[in-house]
Amino acid sequence: MGKVRIVSTDSQPFGNRREAGRALAEELSELKGDNPVILGVPRGAVPMAAVVADELDGELDVVIVRKLRAPSNPELAIGSMTEDGEAIIDESLARRTRASDEYLEREKQEQVERIEERRRVYRQVHDKVYLTDRIVVIVDDGFATGATMKAALQSAQSESPQRLIAAAPVGARSTVENLAEHADEVVCLRAPEFFGAVGAFYREFGQVSDEEVVGMLRQRGTGAEPQ
């Protein structure tokens, strides 16, 4: 079980992703000088991951995972797919949302294809940063069900990082605590008593495009070769 660091139960929204990224970087300032790898979950979390990487003098990269959507509510994650094609499914939630085996197979295949598309686009401009023996921080814009972050942590863990941290500006307290089973530390700046949609905790929460992500990756180099 990893350490849980909840900074506040405040429900005050952040202005935008960059403001949230600066706040995360301040909370993680002890990592400056350790050359951490900061992985953003595409696409929404990449702008704040870029801020964290810049502030901590770290390396920016992405961890490409996709949520598995509930049949009647595409915003609700009933599981997720790792970049390696492994499905992590919340069986209880899948049953409650009446996700049949046939539906799940179609959804998994669609998300695998989306992962491959993004990998082709992103890796044209930025080689993968290898994580073995590195301090790794995975940044998302919020912890709701935690399905996407769980997949991201599992994907990163397979590379044997020195230390693995999950970080987000906002999150549901129960999710933060559950994620501690999969990381060395979970950092959440604000875990209010009542948690709804992640976007409610940002005054500006527009879509982030692939072009924006590509621009951030291109600006920050080509990645690191394996040791």
C-alpha positions in Angstrom: 0.0 0.0 0.0 1.4 3.3 -1.1 1.3 6.6 0.7 -1.7 8.9 0.3 -1.2 12.7 0.2 -4.4 14.7 0.1 -3.6 18.3 0.5 -7.1 19.8 1.0 -10.8 19.0 1.0 -11.5 22.4 -0.7 -14.0 22.3 -3.6 -12.7 25.6 -5.1 -12.1 25.1 -8.9 -8.8 25.7 -10.6 -8.7 28.4 -13.3 -7.4 26.1 -15.9 -5.0 23.2 -16.5 -1.9 25.3 -16.4 -2.8 26.7 -13.0 -3.5 23.2 -11.8 -0.1 22.1 -13.2 1.8 24.8 -11.3 0.0 23.8 -8.1 0.9 20.1 -8.6 4.6 21.1 -9.4 4.8 23.1 -6.1 3.5 20.1 -4.2 6.0 17.8 -5.9 8.9 20.3 -5.6 11.0 17.8 -3.6 11.5 15.9 -6.9 13.4 18.8 -8.5 16.9 17.7 -9.2 16.0 14.0 -9.5 15.3 14.2 -13.2 11.8 12.7 -12.9 9.8 11.4 -15.8 6.4 13.1 -16.0 3.8 11.1 -17.9 0.6 12.8 -19.0 -2.5 10.9 -19.8 -3.6 12.1 -23.3 -5.0 14.3 -24.1 -6.4 16.4 -21.3 -3.7 15.9 -18.8 -0.7 16.6 -21.1 -0.8 20.4 -20.7 -0.5 20.2 -16.9 2.1 17.4 -17.2 4.2 19.7 -19.4 4.0 22.4 -16.7 5.0 19.9 -14.0 7.9 18.6 -16.2 9.2 22.2 -16.9 8.9 23.2 -13.2 10.7 20.1 -11.9 13.3 20.0 -14.7 12.0 16.6 -15.6 11.3 14.7 -18.9 7.8 14.8 -20.4 6.2 11.9 -22.1 2.7 10.3 -22.4 1.2 7.1 -21.2 -1.3 6.0 -23.7 -4.3 4.4 -22.1 -8.0 4.5 -22.9 -11.1 4.1 -20.8 -13.8 1.5 -21.5 -17.1 3.3 -21.7 -20.3 2.3 -20.1 -23.0 1.4 -22.7 -25.4 4.1 -21.8 -23.0 6.7 -20.4 -19.8 7.2 -22.4 -18.4 9.5 -19.8 -18.4 6.7 -17.2 -15.4 4.4 -17.2 -16.2 0.8 -16.4 -12.6 -0.2 -17.1 -9.6 0.7 -19.2 -7.0 -0.6 -21.7 -3.3 -0.3 -21.3 -0.9 0.6 -24.1 0.0 -3.1 -24.1 -3.6 -4.1 -24.9 -4.5 -5.4 -21.5 -8.1 -4.8 -20.3 -8.8 -3.8 -16.7 -12.5 -4.1 -16.0 -14.6 -3.1 -13.0 -16.8 -6.2 -13.1 -19.3 -4.9 -10.6 -19.7 -1.6 -12.5 -19.9 -3.5 -15.8 -22.8 -5.6 -14.4 -24.6 -2.5 -13.0 -24.4 -0.8 -16.4 -25.4 -3.9 -18.3 -22.3 -4.2 -20.3 -22.5 -7.6 -22.0 -19.5 -9.7 -23.0 -20.2 -8.8 -26.6 -20.3 -5.1 -25.9 -17.1 -5.3 -23.9 -15.3 -7.1 -26.7 -16.4 -4.4 -29.2 -15.4 -1.6 -26.8 -12.0 -3.2 -26.1 -11.2 -3.5 -29.8 -12.2 0.1 -30.5 -10.0 1.4 -27.7 -7.1 -0.7 -28.8 -7.4 0.8 -32.3 -7.5 4.3 -30.7 -4.4 3.6 -28.7 -2.6 2.5 -31.9 -3.6 5.6 -33.7 -2.3 7.9 -30.9 0.9 5.9 -30.7 1.6 6.4 -34.4 0.9 10.2 -34.1 2.9 10.8 -30.9 5.9 8.6 -31.5 6.6 10.3 -34.8 7.8 13.3 -32.9 8.8 12.0 -29.5 10.4 8.6 -28.8 9.2 6.7 -25.7 11.0 7.6 -22.5 12.1 4.4 -20.7 11.1 4.2 -17.1 13.4 1.6 -15.5 15.0 2.9 -12.3 13.5 6.3 -12.8 11.2 8.4 -10.6 7.9 8.5 -12.5 4.9 10.7 -11.9 1.8 10.0 -13.8 -0.5 13.1 -14.1 -4.2 13.1 -14.9 -6.6 16.0 -14.7 -8.7 14.2 -12.0 -9.4 10.9 -10.2 -13.0 10.0 -10.7 -13.4 6.2 -11.0 -9.6 5.8 -11.2 -9.9 3.3 -14.1 -7.7 5.2 -16.5 -5.0 5.9 -13.8 -5.0 2.3 -12.7 -4.2 1.2 -16.3 -1.5 3.9 -16.6 0.1 2.7 -13.3 0.0 -0.9 -14.3 1.6 0.0 -17.7 4.4 2.0 -16.0 4.9 -0.6 -13.3 5.8 -3.2 -15.9 9.0 -1.2 -16.6 10.3 -1.4 -12.9 10.5 2.3 -12.1 12.4 3.3 -9.0 9.3 5.1 -7.6 5.9 5.5 -9.1 3.6 8.4 -8.2 0.0 9.1 -9.3 -0.9 12.8 -9.2 -3.9 14.9 -9.9 -5.3 18.3 -8.9 -8.7 16.9 -7.9 -10.2 13.5 -7.0 -12.7 11.5 -5.1 -11.3 10.5 -1.8 -12.3 6.8 -2.1 -10.6 6.7 -5.5 -7.4 8.3 -4.2 -7.2 5.7 -1.4 -7.9 2.8 -3.8 -5.2 3.9 -6.2 -2.6 3.7 -3.3 -2.7 -0.1 -3.9 -1.1 0.5 -7.3 1.5 3.2 -6.6 4.2 4.2 -4.2 2.4 7.4 -3.5 -0.9 9.1 -4.6 -0.9 12.9 -4.5 -4.2 14.8 -4.8 -4.4 18.5 -4.2 -8.2 18.7 -3.5 -10.5 15.8 -2.5 -13.8 17.5 -1.6 -16.5 15.7 0.3 -18.8 15.8 -2.6 -17.2 14.9 -5.9 -19.0 15.0 -9.3 -17.5 15.4 -12.7 -13.8 16.3 -13.0 -14.6 19.2 -15.3 -16.6 20.9 -12.5 -13.3 21.7 -10.7 -11.9 23.8 -13.6 -13.3 27.2 -14.7 -11.7 26.5 -18.2 -11.8 22.8 -19.2 -11.8 22.8 -23.0 -10.8 19.9 -25.2 -7.1 19.3 -25.9 -6.3 18.3 -29.4 -3.8 15.8 -30.7 -2.1 18.7 -32.5 -1.5 20.4 -29.2 -0.1 17.3 -27.6 2.2 16.8 -30.6 3.4 20.3 -30.2 4.2 19.9 -26.6 6.1 16.6 -27.2 8.0 18.0 -30.1 9.1 21.1 -28.1 10.5 18.9 -25.4 12.8 16.6 -27.3 12.9 13.1 -28.6 12.8 11.0 -25.5 15.5 8.8 -23.9 17.1 5.6 -25.0 16.8 2.6 -22.8 19.7 2.1 -20.4 
